Amino acid sequence: MTEPEAILSSFLERADSDDRLLPSHVSLFTALYYLFRKTGLGNTVKISRKKLMPLAKIHSISTYHRCMSDLIAFNYIIYQPSYDHYSGSLVTFSDLKQKT
């Protein structure tokens, strides 16, 4: 899935029936989507916590990490960490239409 609108609409359709998600999860995914639209190629975006937290209006590092871990565990995103803060980690949006 590489059409930008399909990523967000598929997420919102799936999130509507997913009781595990909180507003912070939706906010973080929306911030990821925003960065993707601004800088991403294909369905992958380069991220940094420093940029994502203010965009998602998340103030706690533990909330950020919990939401990222949940989005990964719930198969909304695929996370490829980078331990070099200059290069940034990669997030790929999962094909949400195939997941139930």
Phi and psi in radians as a Rosetta constraint file:
Dihedral C 1 N 2 CA 2 C 2 CIRCULARHARMONIC -2.090 0.35
Dihedral N 2 CA 2 C 2 N 3 CIRCULARHARMONIC -0.128 0.35
Dihedral C 2 N 3 CA 3 C 3 CIRCULARHARMONIC -1.255 0.35
Dihedral N 3 CA 3 C 3 N 4 CIRCULARHARMONIC 2.116 0.35
Dihedral C 3 N 4 CA 4 C 4 CIRCULARHARMONIC -0.982 0.35
Dihedral N 4 CA 4 C 4 N 5 CIRCULARHARMONIC -0.740 0.35
Dihedral C 4 N 5 CA 5 C 5 CIRCULARHARMONIC -1.150 0.35
Dihedral N 5 CA 5 C 5 N 6 CIRCULARHARMONIC -0.565 0.35
Dihedral C 5 N 6 CA 6 C 6 CIRCULARHARMONIC -1.161 0.35
Dihedral N 6 CA 6 C 6 N 7 CIRCULARHARMONIC -0.580 0.35
Dihedral C 6 N 7 CA 7 C 7 CIRCULARHARMONIC -1.103 0.35
Dihedral N 7 CA 7 C 7 N 8 CIRCULARHARMONIC -0.890 0.35
Dihedral C 7 N 8 CA 8 C 8 CIRCULARHARMONIC -1.207 0.35
Dihedral N 8 CA 8 C 8 N 9 CIRCULARHARMONIC -0.771 0.35
Dihedral C 8 N 9 CA 9 C 9 CIRCULARHARMONIC -1.167 0.35
Dihedral N 9 CA 9 C 9 N 10 CIRCULARHARMONIC -0.646 0.35
Dihedral C 9 N 10 CA 10 C 10 CIRCULARHARMONIC -1.142 0.35
Dihedral N 10 CA 10 C 10 N 11 CIRCULARHARMONIC -0.705 0.35
Dihedral C 10 N 11 CA 11 C 11 CIRCULARHARMONIC -1.081 0.35
Dihedral N 11 CA 11 C 11 N 12 CIRCULARHARMONIC -0.837 0.35
Dihedral C 11 N 12 CA 12 C 12 CIRCULARHARMONIC -1.135 0.35
Dihedral N 12 CA 12 C 12 N 13 CIRCULARHARMONIC -0.656 0.35
Dihedral C 12 N 13 CA 13 C 13 CIRCULARHARMONIC -1.101 0.35
Dihedral N 13 CA 13 C 13 N 14 CIRCULARHARMONIC -0.773 0.35
Dihedral C 13 N 14 CA 14 C 14 CIRCULARHARMONIC -1.259 0.35
Dihedral N 14 CA 14 C 14 N 15 CIRCULARHARMONIC -0.692 0.35
Dihedral C 14 N 15 CA 15 C 15 CIRCULARHARMONIC -1.137 0.35
Dihedral N 15 CA 15 C 15 N 16 CIRCULARHARMONIC -0.508 0.35
Dihedral C 15 N 16 CA 16 C 16 CIRCULARHARMONIC -1.008 0.35
Dihedral N 16 CA 16 C 16 N 17 CIRCULARHARMONIC -0.594 0.35
Dihedral C 16 N 17 CA 17 C 17 CIRCULARHARMONIC -1.867 0.35
Dihedral N 17 CA 17 C 17 N 18 CIRCULARHARMONIC 0.151 0.35
Dihedral C 17 N 18 CA 18 C 18 CIRCULARHARMONIC -1.771 0.35
Dihedral N 18 CA 18 C 18 N 19 CIRCULARHARMONIC 1.795 0.35
Dihedral C 18 N 19 CA 19 C 19 CIRCULARHARMONIC -1.266 0.35
Dihedral N 19 CA 19 C 19 N 20 CIRCULARHARMONIC -0.174 0.35
Dihedral C 19 N 20 CA 20 C 20 CIRCULARHARMONIC -1.341 0.35
Dihedral N 20 CA 20 C 20 N 21 CIRCULARHARMONIC -0.369 0.35
Dihedral C 20 N 21 CA 21 C 21 CIRCULARHARMONIC -1.438 0.35
Dihedral N 21 CA 21 C 21 N 22 CIRCULARHARMONIC 2.428 0.35
Dihedral C 21 N 22 CA 22 C 22 CIRCULARHARMONIC -1.907 0.35
Dihedral N 22 CA 22 C 22 N 23 CIRCULARHARMONIC 2.951 0.35
Dihedral C 22 N 23 CA 23 C 23 CIRCULARHARMONIC -0.971 0.35
Dihedral N 23 CA 23 C 23 N 24 CIRCULARHARMONIC -0.564 0.35
Dihedral C 23 N 24 CA 24 C 24 CIRCULARHARMONIC -1.154 0.35
Dihedral N 24 CA 24 C 24 N 25 CIRCULARHARMONIC -0.585 0.35
Dihedral C 24 N 25 CA 25 C 25 CIRCULARHARMONIC -1.153 0.35
Dihedral N 25 CA 25 C 25 N 26 CIRCULARHARMONIC -0.787 0.35
Dihedral C 25 N 26 CA 26 C 26 CIRCULARHARMONIC -1.130 0.35
Dihedral N 26 CA 26 C 26 N 27 CIRCULARHARMONIC -0.720 0.35
Dihedral C 26 N 27 CA 27 C 27 CIRCULARHARMONIC -1.103 0.35
Dihedral N 27 CA 27 C 27 N 28 CIRCULARHARMONIC -0.748 0.35
Dihedral C 27 N 28 CA 28 C 28 CIRCULARHARMONIC -1.168 0.35
Dihedral N 28 CA 28 C 28 N 29 CIRCULARHARMONIC -0.745 0.35
Dihedral C 28 N 29 CA 29 C 29 CIRCULARHARMONIC -1.089 0.35
Dihedral N 29 CA 29 C 29 N 30 CIRCULARHARMONIC -0.708 0.35
Dihedral C 29 N 30 CA 30 C 30 CIRCULARHARMONIC -1.105 0.35
Dihedral N 30 CA 30 C 30 N 31 CIRCULARHARMONIC -0.688 0.35
Dihedral C 30 N 31 CA 31 C 31 CIRCULARHARMONIC -1.149 0.35
Dihedral N 31 CA 31 C 31 N 32 CIRCULARHARMONIC -0.703 0.35
Dihedral C 31 N 32 CA 32 C 32 CIRCULARHARMONIC -1.052 0.35
Dihedral N 32 CA 32 C 32 N 33 CIRCULARHARMONIC -0.771 0.35
Dihedral C 32 N 33 CA 33 C 33 CIRCULARHARMONIC -1.098 0.35
Dihedral N 33 CA 33 C 33 N 34 CIRCULARHARMONIC -0.721 0.35
Dihedral C 33 N 34 CA 34 C 34 CIRCULARHARMONIC -1.063 0.35
Dihedral N 34 CA 34 C 34 N 35 CIRCULARHARMONIC -0.824 0.35
Dihedral C 34 N 35 CA 35 C 35 CIRCULARHARMONIC -1.113 0.35
Dihedral N 35 CA 35 C 35 N 36 CIRCULARHARMONIC -0.648 0.35
Dihedral C 35 N 36 CA 36 C 36 CIRCULARHARMONIC -1.057 0.35
Dihedral N 36 CA 36 C 36 N 37 CIRCULARHARMONIC -0.823 0.35
Dihedral C 36 N 37 CA 37 C 37 CIRCULARHARMONIC -1.108 0.35
Dihedral N 37 CA 37 C 37 N 38 CIRCULARHARMONIC -0.564 0.35
Dihedral C 37 N 38 CA 38 C 38 CIRCULARHARMONIC -1.406 0.35
Dihedral N 38 CA 38 C 38 N 39 CIRCULARHARMONIC -0.639 0.35
Dihedral C 38 N 39 CA 39 C 39 CIRCULARHARMONIC -2.365 0.35
Dihedral N 39 CA 39 C 39 N 40 CIRCULARHARMONIC -0.185 0.35
Dihedral C 39 N 40 CA 40 C 40 CIRCULARHARMONIC -1.347 0.35
Dihedral N 40 CA 40 C 40 N 41 CIRCULARHARMONIC 2.744 0.35
Dihedral C 40 N 41 CA 41 C 41 CIRCULARHARMONIC -2.151 0.35
Dihedral N 41 CA 41 C 41 N 42 CIRCULARHARMONIC 2.463 0.35
Dihedral C 41 N 42 CA 42 C 42 CIRCULARHARMONIC 1.094 0.35
Dihedral N 42 CA 42 C 42 N 43 CIRCULARHARMONIC -2.173 0.35
Dihedral C 42 N 43 CA 43 C 43 CIRCULARHARMONIC -2.153 0.35
Dihedral N 43 CA 43 C 43 N 44 CIRCULARHARMONIC 0.534 0.35
Dihedral C 43 N 44 CA 44 C 44 CIRCULARHARMONIC -2.108 0.35
Dihedral N 44 CA 44 C 44 N 45 CIRCULARHARMONIC 2.517 0.35
Dihedral C 44 N 45 CA 45 C 45 CIRCULARHARMONIC -2.367 0.35
Dihedral N 45 CA 45 C 45 N 46 CIRCULARHARMONIC 2.502 0.35
Dihedral C 45 N 46 CA 46 C 46 CIRCULARHARMONIC -1.541 0.35
Dihedral N 46 CA 46 C 46 N 47 CIRCULARHARMONIC 2.273 0.35
Dihedral C 46 N 47 CA 47 C 47 CIRCULARHARMONIC -2.251 0.35
Dihedral N 47 CA 47 C 47 N 48 CIRCULARHARMONIC 2.849 0.35
Dihedral C 47 N 48 CA 48 C 48 CIRCULARHARMONIC -2.509 0.35
Dihedral N 48 CA 48 C 48 N 49 CIRCULARHARMONIC 2.525 0.35
Dihedral C 48 N 49 CA 49 C 49 CIRCULARHARMONIC -1.048 0.35
Dihedral N 49 CA 49 C 49 N 50 CIRCULARHARMONIC -0.620 0.35
Dihedral C 49 N 50 CA 50 C 50 CIRCULARHARMONIC -1.054 0.35
Dihedral N 50 CA 50 C 50 N 51 CIRCULARHARMONIC -0.610 0.35
Dihedral C 50 N 51 CA 51 C 51 CIRCULARHARMONIC -1.480 0.35
Dihedral N 51 CA 51 C 51 N 52 CIRCULARHARMONIC -0.653 0.35
Dihedral C 51 N 52 CA 52 C 52 CIRCULARHARMONIC -1.254 0.35
Dihedral N 52 CA 52 C 52 N 53 CIRCULARHARMONIC -0.726 0.35
Dihedral C 52 N 53 CA 53 C 53 CIRCULARHARMONIC -1.022 0.35
Dihedral N 53 CA 53 C 53 N 54 CIRCULARHARMONIC -0.843 0.35
Dihedral C 53 N 54 CA 54 C 54 CIRCULARHARMONIC -1.133 0.35
Dihedral N 54 CA 54 C 54 N 55 CIRCULARHARMONIC -0.649 0.35
Dihedral C 54 N 55 CA 55 C 55 CIRCULARHARMONIC -1.099 0.35
Dihedral N 55 CA 55 C 55 N 56 CIRCULARHARMONIC -0.704 0.35
Dihedral C 55 N 56 CA 56 C 56 CIRCULARHARMONIC -1.470 0.35
Dihedral N 56 CA 56 C 56 N 57 CIRCULARHARMONIC -0.055 0.35
Dihedral C 56 N 57 CA 57 C 57 CIRCULARHARMONIC 1.030 0.35
Dihedral N 57 CA 57 C 57 N 58 CIRCULARHARMONIC 0.652 0.35
Dihedral C 57 N 58 CA 58 C 58 CIRCULARHARMONIC -1.822 0.35
Dihedral N 58 CA 58 C 58 N 59 CIRCULARHARMONIC 2.192 0.35
Dihedral C 58 N 59 CA 59 C 59 CIRCULARHARMONIC -1.794 0.35
Dihedral N 59 CA 59 C 59 N 60 CIRCULARHARMONIC -0.325 0.35
Dihedral C 59 N 60 CA 60 C 60 CIRCULARHARMONIC -1.792 0.35
Dihedral N 60 CA 60 C 60 N 61 CIRCULARHARMONIC 2.261 0.35
Dihedral C 60 N 61 CA 61 C 61 CIRCULARHARMONIC -1.104 0.35
Dihedral N 61 CA 61 C 61 N 62 CIRCULARHARMONIC -0.631 0.35
Dihedral C 61 N 62 CA 62 C 62 CIRCULARHARMONIC -1.165 0.35
Dihedral N 62 CA 62 C 62 N 63 CIRCULARHARMONIC -0.646 0.35
Dihedral C 62 N 63 CA 63 C 63 CIRCULARHARMONIC -1.135 0.35
Dihedral N 63 CA 63 C 63 N 64 CIRCULARHARMONIC -0.746 0.35
Dihedral C 63 N 64 CA 64 C 64 CIRCULARHARMONIC -1.014 0.35
Dihedral N 64 CA 64 C 64 N 65 CIRCULARHARMONIC -0.874 0.35
Dihedral C 64 N 65 CA 65 C 65 CIRCULARHARMONIC -1.149 0.35
Dihedral N 65 CA 65 C 65 N 66 CIRCULARHARMONIC -0.651 0.35
Dihedral C 65 N 66 CA 66 C 66 CIRCULARHARMONIC -1.121 0.35
Dihedral N 66 CA 66 C 66 N 67 CIRCULARHARMONIC -0.777 0.35
Dihedral C 66 N 67 CA 67 C 67 CIRCULARHARMONIC -1.156 0.35
Dihedral N 67 CA 67 C 67 N 68 CIRCULARHARMONIC -0.742 0.35
Dihedral C 67 N 68 CA 68 C 68 CIRCULARHARMONIC -1.071 0.35
Dihedral N 68 CA 68 C 68 N 69 CIRCULARHARMONIC -0.810 0.35
Dihedral C 68 N 69 CA 69 C 69 CIRCULARHARMONIC -1.050 0.35
Dihedral N 69 CA 69 C 69 N 70 CIRCULARHARMONIC -0.730 0.35
Dihedral C 69 N 70 CA 70 C 70 CIRCULARHARMONIC -1.147 0.35
Dihedral N 70 CA 70 C 70 N 71 CIRCULARHARMONIC -0.795 0.35
Dihedral C 70 N 71 CA 71 C 71 CIRCULARHARMONIC -1.062 0.35
Dihedral N 71 CA 71 C 71 N 72 CIRCULARHARMONIC -0.596 0.35
Dihedral C 71 N 72 CA 72 C 72 CIRCULARHARMONIC -1.226 0.35
Dihedral N 72 CA 72 C 72 N 73 CIRCULARHARMONIC -0.865 0.35
Dihedral C 72 N 73 CA 73 C 73 CIRCULARHARMONIC -1.103 0.35
Dihedral N 73 CA 73 C 73 N 74 CIRCULARHARMONIC -0.598 0.35
Dihedral C 73 N 74 CA 74 C 74 CIRCULARHARMONIC -1.500 0.35
Dihedral N 74 CA 74 C 74 N 75 CIRCULARHARMONIC 0.096 0.35
Dihedral C 74 N 75 CA 75 C 75 CIRCULARHARMONIC 1.118 0.35
Dihedral N 75 CA 75 C 75 N 76 CIRCULARHARMONIC 0.628 0.35
Dihedral C 75 N 76 CA 76 C 76 CIRCULARHARMONIC -1.538 0.35
Dihedral N 76 CA 76 C 76 N 77 CIRCULARHARMONIC -0.583 0.35
Dihedral C 76 N 77 CA 77 C 77 CIRCULARHARMONIC -2.412 0.35
Dihedral N 77 CA 77 C 77 N 78 CIRCULARHARMONIC 2.824 0.35
Dihedral C 77 N 78 CA 78 C 78 CIRCULARHARMONIC -2.045 0.35
Dihedral N 78 CA 78 C 78 N 79 CIRCULARHARMONIC 2.202 0.35
Dihedral C 78 N 79 CA 79 C 79 CIRCULARHARMONIC -1.937 0.35
Dihedral N 79 CA 79 C 79 N 80 CIRCULARHARMONIC 2.255 0.35
Dihedral C 79 N 80 CA 80 C 80 CIRCULARHARMONIC -2.083 0.35
Dihedral N 80 CA 80 C 80 N 81 CIRCULARHARMONIC 1.746 0.35
Dihedral C 80 N 81 CA 81 C 81 CIRCULARHARMONIC -1.215 0.35
Dihedral N 81 CA 81 C 81 N 82 CIRCULARHARMONIC 2.639 0.35
Dihedral C 81 N 82 CA 82 C 82 CIRCULARHARMONIC -2.245 0.35
Dihedral N 82 CA 82 C 82 N 83 CIRCULARHARMONIC 2.263 0.35
Dihedral C 82 N 83 CA 83 C 83 CIRCULARHARMONIC -1.612 0.35
Dihedral N 83 CA 83 C 83 N 84 CIRCULARHARMONIC 0.139 0.35
Dihedral C 83 N 84 CA 84 C 84 CIRCULARHARMONIC -1.796 0.35
Dihedral N 84 CA 84 C 84 N 85 CIRCULARHARMONIC 1.898 0.35
Dihedral C 84 N 85 CA 85 C 85 CIRCULARHARMONIC -1.177 0.35
Dihedral N 85 CA 85 C 85 N 86 CIRCULARHARMONIC -0.211 0.35
Dihedral C 85 N 86 CA 86 C 86 CIRCULARHARMONIC -1.409 0.35
Dihedral N 86 CA 86 C 86 N 87 CIRCULARHARMONIC -0.579 0.35
Dihedral C 86 N 87 CA 87 C 87 CIRCULARHARMONIC -1.524 0.35
Dihedral N 87 CA 87 C 87 N 88 CIRCULARHARMONIC -0.504 0.35
Dihedral C 87 N 88 CA 88 C 88 CIRCULARHARMONIC 1.424 0.35
Dihedral N 88 CA 88 C 88 N 89 CIRCULARHARMONIC 2.709 0.35
Dihedral C 88 N 89 CA 89 C 89 CIRCULARHARMONIC -1.497 0.35
Dihedral N 89 CA 89 C 89 N 90 CIRCULARHARMONIC 2.869 0.35
Dihedral C 89 N 90 CA 90 C 90 CIRCULARHARMONIC -1.961 0.35
Dihedral N 90 CA 90 C 90 N 91 CIRCULARHARMONIC 2.408 0.35
Dihedral C 90 N 91 CA 91 C 91 CIRCULARHARMONIC -2.132 0.35
Dihedral N 91 CA 91 C 91 N 92 CIRCULARHARMONIC 2.260 0.35
Dihedral C 91 N 92 CA 92 C 92 CIRCULARHARMONIC -1.982 0.35
Dihedral N 92 CA 92 C 92 N 93 CIRCULARHARMONIC 2.344 0.35
Dihedral C 92 N 93 CA 93 C 93 CIRCULARHARMONIC -1.364 0.35
Dihedral N 93 CA 93 C 93 N 94 CIRCULARHARMONIC 2.247 0.35
Dihedral C 93 N 94 CA 94 C 94 CIRCULARHARMONIC -1.213 0.35
Dihedral N 94 CA 94 C 94 N 95 CIRCULARHARMONIC 2.763 0.35
Dihedral C 94 N 95 CA 95 C 95 CIRCULARHARMONIC -1.365 0.35
Dihedral N 95 CA 95 C 95 N 96 CIRCULARHARMONIC 1.632 0.35
Dihedral C 95 N 96 CA 96 C 96 CIRCULARHARMONIC -1.251 0.35
Dihedral N 96 CA 96 C 96 N 97 CIRCULARHARMONIC -0.341 0.35
Dihedral C 96 N 97 CA 97 C 97 CIRCULARHARMONIC -1.229 0.35
Dihedral N 97 CA 97 C 97 N 98 CIRCULARHARMONIC -0.427 0.35
Dihedral C 97 N 98 CA 98 C 98 CIRCULARHARMONIC -1.492 0.35
Dihedral N 98 CA 98 C 98 N 99 CIRCULARHARMONIC -0.313 0.35
Dihedral C 98 N 99 CA 99 C 99 CIRCULARHARMONIC -1.605 0.35
Dihedral N 99 CA 99 C 99 N 100 CIRCULARHARMONIC 2.581 0.35
